Amino acid sequence: MKNPLVVTGLVVSLVLAGGVSYYASSDPDGLEKVAGDVGFLDSAKESAVEDGPLAGYGVAGVDNERISGGLAGVIGVASTAAVSFGLFYALRRFKKDKL
């Protein structure tokens, strides 16, 4: 990575996901609030991935809520960045091959 803006953005994203995410509101999100207000919250079905390793904005097996949430955020940012960089790298190589 040669672009300092990209590196800085990645570092800031990791810090926010790992540290600041703990202070996010525990209130329900907008959709959940509206579902409760309108009265169809009880008809919601459980998610197919509710037992997944990152379900519920935490990491399964980590008992400390602060560390679990921060780790889930860091894993999310890192995996999104890895997929994005991989796609952009592949697209750039594909474009060079076409020229």
Helices and strands as residue ranges (DSSP letters): H 4-18, G 20-23, H 30-38, G 41-43, G 55-57, H 65-98
